[in-house]
Amino acid sequence: MAGQKKTTAKKLKFKTNEFVVYPTHGVGKIVDIEEQEIAGARLELYVIDFDKEKMRLRVPTNKSESVGMRKLSDKVLAEQALKVLKGRARVKRTMWSRRAQEYEAKINSGDLIAVAEVVRDLFRTDRQPEQSYSERQLYEAALDRMAREIAAVKKYDEAAAISEIESIMENSVSRAVKEPETDDEDAEKAA
């Protein structure tokens, strides 16, 4: 009996009322761990609420790792993500559709640093050229995803996290050189 409790406790990586990051949906809160019978098999499921999307997701506990579900970043990783915003934008000189796919993949990766890179690369000030609709949509999705995780890690509201991120971006753009950095592939082509 004691052996069964240990394996059950060890098997469950997440607890009720814990915030987690689901790669394609962002930050959610585990509200329950329930057992259901699906297609004749008993499954233990994490029940995750995503308040902003008004969505509830059920993820089998044994599949949580394979789908990329993870705990919230720690404060150190959150600070590293905020430092990424201070860097220069790295914009590849490839077709927009290809870059958009790469940005979308980074946003849905669940990796806070990758999401921060998208925010940094797509950020525009009032003095810079207007963004296309699809660029703006990707920027807003990345900003929202990053702000929700930063807010959950630092324990304040999402609006404050967005303000902090945009403030960092405004300050870094005003100090940085306006020319975007080229990709390594572009440097090789030029040589």
PyRosetta script that sets phi, psi and omega in degrees:
from pyrosetta import init, pose_from_sequence

init()
pose = pose_from_sequence("MAGQKKTTAKKLKFKTNEFVVYPTHGVGKIVDIEEQEIAGARLELYVIDFDKEKMRLRVPTNKSESVGMRKLSDKVLAEQALKVLKGRARVKRTMWSRRAQEYEAKINSGDLIAVAEVVRDLFRTDRQPEQSYSERQLYEAALDRMAREIAAVKKYDEAAAISEIESIMENSVSRAVKEPETDDEDAEKAA")
pose.set_psi(1, -45.3)
pose.set_omega(1, 179.7)
pose.set_phi(2, -64.6)
pose.set_psi(2, -35.8)
pose.set_omega(2, 178.4)
pose.set_phi(3, -64.1)
pose.set_psi(3, -37.7)
pose.set_omega(3, 178.9)
pose.set_phi(4, -66.4)
pose.set_psi(4, -40.4)
pose.set_omega(4, 179.7)
pose.set_phi(5, -63.6)
pose.set_psi(5, -39.3)
pose.set_omega(5, -179.8)
pose.set_phi(6, -65.1)
pose.set_psi(6, -44.1)
pose.set_omega(6, -179.4)
pose.set_phi(7, -67.3)
pose.set_psi(7, -36.3)
pose.set_omega(7, 177.6)
pose.set_phi(8, -65.3)
pose.set_psi(8, -45.5)
pose.set_omega(8, 179.3)
pose.set_phi(9, -65.4)
pose.set_psi(9, -37.5)
pose.set_omega(9, -180.0)
pose.set_phi(10, -71.2)
pose.set_psi(10, -37.9)
pose.set_omega(10, -177.7)
pose.set_phi(11, -65.3)
pose.set_psi(11, -38.7)
pose.set_omega(11, -178.7)
pose.set_phi(12, -81.4)
pose.set_psi(12, 112.3)
pose.set_omega(12, -176.4)
pose.set_phi(13, -82.7)
pose.set_psi(13, -25.2)
pose.set_omega(13, -175.7)
pose.set_phi(14, -122.2)
pose.set_psi(14, 156.5)
pose.set_omega(14, -178.8)
pose.set_phi(15, -117.5)
pose.set_psi(15, 163.8)
pose.set_omega(15, 175.0)
pose.set_phi(16, -62.9)
pose.set_psi(16, 144.9)
pose.set_omega(16, -178.6)
pose.set_phi(17, 68.5)
pose.set_psi(17, 16.3)
pose.set_omega(17, 178.0)
pose.set_phi(18, -99.2)
pose.set_psi(18, 140.6)
pose.set_omega(18, 175.0)
pose.set_phi(19, -82.7)
pose.set_psi(19, 138.5)
pose.set_omega(19, 178.0)
pose.set_phi(20, -134.2)
pose.set_psi(20, 165.2)
pose.set_omega(20, 175.5)
pose.set_phi(21, -113.7)
pose.set_psi(21, 120.5)
pose.set_omega(21, 174.1)
pose.set_phi(22, -101.9)
pose.set_psi(22, 122.4)
pose.set_omega(22, -168.9)
pose.set_phi(23, -47.9)
pose.set_psi(23, -47.7)
pose.set_omega(23, -175.3)
pose.set_phi(24, -85.9)
pose.set_psi(24, -7.4)
pose.set_omega(24, -178.1)
pose.set_phi(25, -123.6)
pose.set_psi(25, -13.7)
pose.set_omega(25, 179.3)
pose.set_phi(26, 89.3)
pose.set_psi(26, -145.9)
pose.set_omega(26, -173.6)
pose.set_phi(27, -80.9)
pose.set_psi(27, 128.8)
pose.set_omega(27, 176.0)
pose.set_phi(28, -137.1)
pose.set_psi(28, 169.3)
pose.set_omega(28, -179.1)
pose.set_phi(29, -119.3)
pose.set_psi(29, 130.2)
pose.set_omega(29, 176.8)
pose.set_phi(30, -74.5)
pose.set_psi(30, 115.2)
pose.set_omega(30, -178.1)
pose.set_phi(31, -98.3)
pose.set_psi(31, -18.5)
pose.set_omega(31, -178.2)
pose.set_phi(32, -164.2)
pose.set_psi(32, 156.9)
pose.set_omega(32, 169.7)
pose.set_phi(33, -124.0)
pose.set_psi(33, 111.5)
pose.set_omega(33, -173.6)
pose.set_phi(34, -121.3)
pose.set_psi(34, 164.2)
pose.set_omega(34, 177.1)
pose.set_phi(35, -115.5)
pose.set_psi(35, 130.9)
pose.set_omega(35, 178.8)
pose.set_phi(36, -132.5)
pose.set_psi(36, 155.5)
pose.set_omega(36, 173.9)
pose.set_phi(37, -101.1)
pose.set_psi(37, 117.1)
pose.set_omega(37, -179.1)
pose.set_phi(38, -125.4)
pose.set_psi(38, 122.6)
pose.set_omega(38, -178.8)
pose.set_phi(39, 52.3)
pose.set_psi(39, 40.1)
pose.set_omega(39, 176.5)
pose.set_phi(40, 82.0)
pose.set_psi(40, -2.7)
pose.set_omega(40, 179.7)
pose.set_phi(41, -111.3)
pose.set_psi(41, 142.9)
pose.set_omega(41, 177.4)
pose.set_phi(42, -85.3)
pose.set_psi(42, 125.2)
pose.set_omega(42, 179.7)
pose.set_phi(43, -122.1)
pose.set_psi(43, 138.6)
pose.set_omega(43, 173.3)
pose.set_phi(44, -96.2)
pose.set_psi(44, 129.2)
pose.set_omega(44, -172.6)
pose.set_phi(45, -126.5)
pose.set_psi(45, 140.1)
pose.set_omega(45, 167.5)
pose.set_phi(46, -83.3)
pose.set_psi(46, 132.4)
pose.set_omega(46, 175.6)
pose.set_phi(47, -104.3)
pose.set_psi(47, 114.2)
pose.set_omega(47, -174.0)
pose.set_phi(48, -114.7)
pose.set_psi(48, 128.1)
pose.set_omega(48, 176.2)
pose.set_phi(49, -101.0)
pose.set_psi(49, 133.0)
pose.set_omega(49, 172.7)
pose.set_phi(50, -113.1)
pose.set_psi(50, 94.8)
pose.set_omega(50, -172.9)
pose.set_phi(51, -58.3)
pose.set_psi(51, -44.2)
pose.set_omega(51, -175.3)
pose.set_phi(52, -61.8)
pose.set_psi(52, -40.2)
pose.set_omega(52, 179.9)
pose.set_phi(53, -87.1)
pose.set_psi(53, -4.3)
pose.set_omega(53, -175.3)
pose.set_phi(54, 52.2)
pose.set_psi(54, 53.2)
pose.set_omega(54, -174.7)
pose.set_phi(55, -131.1)
pose.set_psi(55, 146.0)
pose.set_omega(55, 174.8)
pose.set_phi(56, -123.4)
pose.set_psi(56, 130.6)
pose.set_omega(56, -177.4)
pose.set_phi(57, -121.7)
pose.set_psi(57, 138.5)
pose.set_omega(57, 175.6)
pose.set_phi(58, -113.8)
pose.set_psi(58, 123.0)
pose.set_omega(58, -177.6)
pose.set_phi(59, -121.7)
pose.set_psi(59, 125.4)
pose.set_omega(59, 176.5)
pose.set_phi(60, -57.2)
pose.set_psi(60, 133.5)
pose.set_omega(60, -176.2)
pose.set_phi(61, -60.1)
pose.set_psi(61, -32.5)
pose.set_omega(61, -179.2)
pose.set_phi(62, -78.5)
pose.set_psi(62, -9.5)
pose.set_omega(62, 179.9)
pose.set_phi(63, -107.2)
pose.set_psi(63, -3.9)
pose.set_omega(63, -173.6)
pose.set_phi(64, -58.2)
pose.set_psi(64, -40.7)
pose.set_omega(64, -179.2)
pose.set_phi(65, -70.8)
pose.set_psi(65, -41.5)
pose.set_omega(65, -177.2)
pose.set_phi(66, -68.7)
pose.set_psi(66, -25.1)
pose.set_omega(66, 176.9)
pose.set_phi(67, -86.8)
pose.set_psi(67, -3.8)
pose.set_omega(67, 175.7)
pose.set_phi(68, 92.3)
pose.set_psi(68, 10.5)
pose.set_omega(68, 178.5)
pose.set_phi(69, -65.4)
pose.set_psi(69, 136.7)
pose.set_omega(69, -177.8)
pose.set_phi(70, -143.7)
pose.set_psi(70, 165.4)
pose.set_omega(70, 175.3)
pose.set_phi(71, -71.2)
pose.set_psi(71, 162.7)
pose.set_omega(71, 174.3)
pose.set_phi(72, -58.1)
pose.set_psi(72, 152.4)
pose.set_omega(72, 174.6)
pose.set_phi(73, -64.2)
pose.set_psi(73, 156.3)
pose.set_omega(73, 173.8)
pose.set_phi(74, -85.8)
pose.set_psi(74, 174.5)
pose.set_omega(74, -176.6)
pose.set_phi(75, -62.7)
pose.set_psi(75, -33.6)
pose.set_omega(75, -180.0)
pose.set_phi(76, -64.1)
pose.set_psi(76, -46.9)
pose.set_omega(76, 179.5)
pose.set_phi(77, -66.4)
pose.set_psi(77, -36.6)
pose.set_omega(77, 177.4)
pose.set_phi(78, -62.7)
pose.set_psi(78, -41.1)
pose.set_omega(78, 177.9)
pose.set_phi(79, -67.0)
pose.set_psi(79, -37.5)
pose.set_omega(79, 176.6)
pose.set_phi(80, -62.4)
pose.set_psi(80, -40.5)
pose.set_omega(80, 178.7)
pose.set_phi(81, -63.9)
pose.set_psi(81, -39.9)
pose.set_omega(81, 177.9)
pose.set_phi(82, -67.3)
pose.set_psi(82, -32.5)
pose.set_omega(82, 176.3)
pose.set_phi(83, -68.1)
pose.set_psi(83, -34.0)
pose.set_omega(83, 177.8)
pose.set_phi(84, -57.5)
pose.set_psi(84, -35.2)
pose.set_omega(84, -179.2)
pose.set_phi(85, -63.5)
pose.set_psi(85, -26.0)
pose.set_omega(85, -178.0)
pose.set_phi(86, -77.7)
pose.set_psi(86, -14.8)
pose.set_omega(86, -178.5)
pose.set_phi(87, -74.5)
pose.set_psi(87, 172.9)
pose.set_omega(87, 178.6)
pose.set_phi(88, -79.7)
pose.set_psi(88, 145.0)
pose.set_omega(88, 178.5)
pose.set_phi(89, -64.1)
pose.set_psi(89, 137.0)
pose.set_omega(89, 177.1)
pose.set_phi(90, -113.1)
pose.set_psi(90, 103.5)
pose.set_omega(90, -177.7)
pose.set_phi(91, -112.8)
pose.set_psi(91, 117.4)
pose.set_omega(91, 177.0)
pose.set_phi(92, -71.1)
pose.set_psi(92, 148.1)
pose.set_omega(92, 178.6)
pose.set_phi(93, -94.9)
pose.set_psi(93, 61.2)
pose.set_omega(93, 177.1)
pose.set_phi(94, -118.5)
pose.set_psi(94, 174.1)
pose.set_omega(94, 179.6)
pose.set_phi(95, -58.2)
pose.set_psi(95, 145.9)
pose.set_omega(95, -178.6)
pose.set_phi(96, -59.0)
pose.set_psi(96, -40.1)
pose.set_omega(96, -177.1)
pose.set_phi(97, -60.5)
pose.set_psi(97, -37.5)
pose.set_omega(97, 179.0)
pose.set_phi(98, -69.3)
pose.set_psi(98, -45.9)
pose.set_omega(98, 178.2)
pose.set_phi(99, -62.8)
pose.set_psi(99, -39.5)
pose.set_omega(99, 179.9)
pose.set_phi(100, -61.2)
pose.set_psi(100, -40.5)
pose.set_omega(100, 177.4)
pose.set_phi(101, -63.2)
pose.set_psi(101, -41.8)
pose.set_omega(101, 179.3)
pose.set_phi(102, -65.5)
pose.set_psi(102, -41.8)
pose.set_omega(102, 178.4)
pose.set_phi(103, -63.4)
pose.set_psi(103, -43.3)
pose.set_omega(103, 179.2)
pose.set_phi(104, -61.3)
pose.set_psi(104, -42.0)
pose.set_omega(104, 179.0)
pose.set_phi(105, -63.8)
pose.set_psi(105, -40.1)
pose.set_omega(105, 178.1)
pose.set_phi(106, -65.3)
pose.set_psi(106, -42.3)
pose.set_omega(106, -179.9)
pose.set_phi(107, -61.8)
pose.set_psi(107, -43.0)
pose.set_omega(107, -177.1)
pose.set_phi(108, -85.4)
pose.set_psi(108, 1.6)
pose.set_omega(108, 179.9)
pose.set_phi(109, -73.4)
pose.set_psi(109, -24.4)
pose.set_omega(109, -176.8)
pose.set_phi(110, 83.3)
pose.set_psi(110, 1.0)
pose.set_omega(110, -179.8)
pose.set_phi(111, -89.2)
pose.set_psi(111, 116.4)
pose.set_omega(111, -176.1)
pose.set_phi(112, -60.5)
pose.set_psi(112, -37.8)
pose.set_omega(112, 179.8)
pose.set_phi(113, -66.2)
pose.set_psi(113, -43.0)
pose.set_omega(113, 178.8)
pose.set_phi(114, -63.1)
pose.set_psi(114, -39.9)
pose.set_omega(114, 178.1)
pose.set_phi(115, -65.1)
pose.set_psi(115, -40.4)
pose.set_omega(115, 177.9)
pose.set_phi(116, -62.3)
pose.set_psi(116, -36.7)
pose.set_omega(116, 176.9)
pose.set_phi(117, -62.2)
pose.set_psi(117, -40.2)
pose.set_omega(117, 178.2)
pose.set_phi(118, -64.6)
pose.set_psi(118, -44.8)
pose.set_omega(118, 178.4)
pose.set_phi(119, -57.9)
pose.set_psi(119, -47.8)
pose.set_omega(119, -179.4)
pose.set_phi(120, -61.2)
pose.set_psi(120, -45.4)
pose.set_omega(120, -175.4)
pose.set_phi(121, -71.0)
pose.set_psi(121, -29.6)
pose.set_omega(121, -176.5)
pose.set_phi(122, -100.2)
pose.set_psi(122, -1.8)
pose.set_omega(122, -178.8)
pose.set_phi(123, -67.1)
pose.set_psi(123, 137.3)
pose.set_omega(123, 176.4)
pose.set_phi(124, -131.2)
pose.set_psi(124, 137.8)
pose.set_omega(124, 173.3)
pose.set_phi(125, -91.3)
pose.set_psi(125, 175.6)
pose.set_omega(125, 178.4)
pose.set_phi(126, -65.1)
pose.set_psi(126, -25.6)
pose.set_omega(126, -177.9)
pose.set_phi(127, -83.2)
pose.set_psi(127, -11.5)
pose.set_omega(127, -177.3)
pose.set_phi(128, -95.0)
pose.set_psi(128, 163.7)
pose.set_omega(128, -179.3)
pose.set_phi(129, -57.4)
pose.set_psi(129, 151.0)
pose.set_omega(129, 179.5)
pose.set_phi(130, -62.5)
pose.set_psi(130, 143.9)
pose.set_omega(130, 176.3)
pose.set_phi(131, -84.3)
pose.set_psi(131, 151.3)
pose.set_omega(131, 172.5)
pose.set_phi(132, -73.5)
pose.set_psi(132, 167.1)
pose.set_omega(132, -180.0)
pose.set_phi(133, -59.3)
pose.set_psi(133, -45.1)
pose.set_omega(133, -177.4)
pose.set_phi(134, -68.5)
pose.set_psi(134, -35.8)
pose.set_omega(134, 175.9)
pose.set_phi(135, -62.8)
pose.set_psi(135, -45.4)
pose.set_omega(135, -179.3)
pose.set_phi(136, -62.5)
pose.set_psi(136, -41.2)
pose.set_omega(136, 178.9)
pose.set_phi(137, -61.8)
pose.set_psi(137, -44.5)
pose.set_omega(137, 179.5)
pose.set_phi(138, -66.3)
pose.set_psi(138, -41.1)
pose.set_omega(138, 178.6)
pose.set_phi(139, -61.4)
pose.set_psi(139, -46.4)
pose.set_omega(139, -178.6)
pose.set_phi(140, -65.2)
pose.set_psi(140, -37.5)
pose.set_omega(140, 177.6)
pose.set_phi(141, -64.5)
pose.set_psi(141, -43.9)
pose.set_omega(141, -179.9)
pose.set_phi(142, -67.5)
pose.set_psi(142, -42.4)
pose.set_omega(142, 179.1)
pose.set_phi(143, -61.4)
pose.set_psi(143, -44.6)
pose.set_omega(143, 179.7)
pose.set_phi(144, -62.2)
pose.set_psi(144, -46.7)
pose.set_omega(144, -179.2)
pose.set_phi(145, -61.7)
pose.set_psi(145, -44.5)
pose.set_omega(145, -179.1)
pose.set_phi(146, -68.6)
pose.set_psi(146, -43.7)
pose.set_omega(146, -177.8)
pose.set_phi(147, -62.3)
pose.set_psi(147, -40.1)
pose.set_omega(147, 179.5)
pose.set_phi(148, -63.3)
pose.set_psi(148, -40.4)
pose.set_omega(148, -179.9)
pose.set_phi(149, -72.7)
pose.set_psi(149, -42.3)
pose.set_omega(149, 177.9)
pose.set_phi(150, -60.2)
pose.set_psi(150, -44.3)
pose.set_omega(150, 179.6)
pose.set_phi(151, -61.7)
pose.set_psi(151, -42.1)
pose.set_omega(151, -179.9)
pose.set_phi(152, -68.2)
pose.set_psi(152, -38.9)
pose.set_omega(152, 179.9)
pose.set_phi(153, -68.1)
pose.set_psi(153, -45.3)
pose.set_omega(153, -176.3)
pose.set_phi(154, -88.2)
pose.set_psi(154, -1.9)
pose.set_omega(154, 176.5)
pose.set_phi(155, 60.0)
pose.set_psi(155, 48.0)
pose.set_omega(155, 169.1)
pose.set_phi(156, -137.8)
pose.set_psi(156, 178.9)
pose.set_omega(156, -172.6)
pose.set_phi(157, -78.8)
pose.set_psi(157, 162.2)
pose.set_omega(157, -175.5)
pose.set_phi(158, -62.4)
pose.set_psi(158, -37.4)
pose.set_omega(158, -180.0)
pose.set_phi(159, -61.8)
pose.set_psi(159, -39.7)
pose.set_omega(159, 178.5)
pose.set_phi(160, -66.5)
pose.set_psi(160, -37.5)
pose.set_omega(160, 178.5)
pose.set_phi(161, -66.4)
pose.set_psi(161, -42.4)
pose.set_omega(161, 177.9)
pose.set_phi(162, -62.5)
pose.set_psi(162, -43.4)
pose.set_omega(162, 178.2)
pose.set_phi(163, -59.6)
pose.set_psi(163, -44.0)
pose.set_omega(163, 179.7)
pose.set_phi(164, -63.0)
pose.set_psi(164, -45.6)
pose.set_omega(164, -179.0)
pose.set_phi(165, -63.1)
pose.set_psi(165, -48.2)
pose.set_omega(165, -178.3)
pose.set_phi(166, -66.7)
pose.set_psi(166, -34.2)
pose.set_omega(166, 176.9)
pose.set_phi(167, -63.9)
pose.set_psi(167, -44.6)
pose.set_omega(167, 177.4)
pose.set_phi(168, -60.9)
pose.set_psi(168, -43.7)
pose.set_omega(168, -179.3)
pose.set_phi(169, -64.0)
pose.set_psi(169, -45.8)
pose.set_omega(169, 179.3)
pose.set_phi(170, -59.4)
pose.set_psi(170, -46.0)
pose.set_omega(170, -178.3)
pose.set_phi(171, -67.5)
pose.set_psi(171, -37.5)
pose.set_omega(171, -179.1)
pose.set_phi(172, -73.5)
pose.set_psi(172, -33.6)
pose.set_omega(172, 179.2)
pose.set_phi(173, -68.6)
pose.set_psi(173, -38.5)
pose.set_omega(173, -178.2)
pose.set_phi(174, -68.0)
pose.set_psi(174, -25.7)
pose.set_omega(174, 178.7)
pose.set_phi(175, -91.0)
pose.set_psi(175, -26.6)
pose.set_omega(175, -171.8)
pose.set_phi(176, -82.6)
pose.set_psi(176, 161.1)
pose.set_omega(176, 173.5)
pose.set_phi(177, -71.0)
pose.set_psi(177, 142.5)
pose.set_omega(177, -173.2)
pose.set_phi(178, -74.5)
pose.set_psi(178, -19.5)
pose.set_omega(178, -179.2)
pose.set_phi(179, -72.9)
pose.set_psi(179, 128.9)
pose.set_omega(179, 176.8)
pose.set_phi(180, -70.8)
pose.set_psi(180, 149.0)
pose.set_omega(180, 178.8)
pose.set_phi(181, -74.6)
pose.set_psi(181, 144.1)
pose.set_omega(181, 178.9)
pose.set_phi(182, -90.0)
pose.set_psi(182, 161.0)
pose.set_omega(182, 179.1)
pose.set_phi(183, -79.3)
pose.set_psi(183, 159.4)
pose.set_omega(183, 178.1)
pose.set_phi(184, -57.7)
pose.set_psi(184, -35.6)
pose.set_omega(184, 179.5)
pose.set_phi(185, -62.8)
pose.set_psi(185, -39.4)
pose.set_omega(185, 179.7)
pose.set_phi(186, -65.8)
pose.set_psi(186, -37.5)
pose.set_omega(186, 179.1)
pose.set_phi(187, -65.1)
pose.set_psi(187, -38.5)
pose.set_omega(187, 178.4)
pose.set_phi(188, -67.5)
pose.set_psi(188, -39.6)
pose.set_omega(188, 179.7)
pose.set_phi(189, -64.0)
pose.set_psi(189, -38.1)
pose.set_omega(189, -178.0)
pose.set_phi(190, -69.4)
pose.set_psi(190, -28.8)
pose.set_omega(190, -176.6)
pose.set_phi(191, -76.8)
pose.dump_pdb("model.pdb")
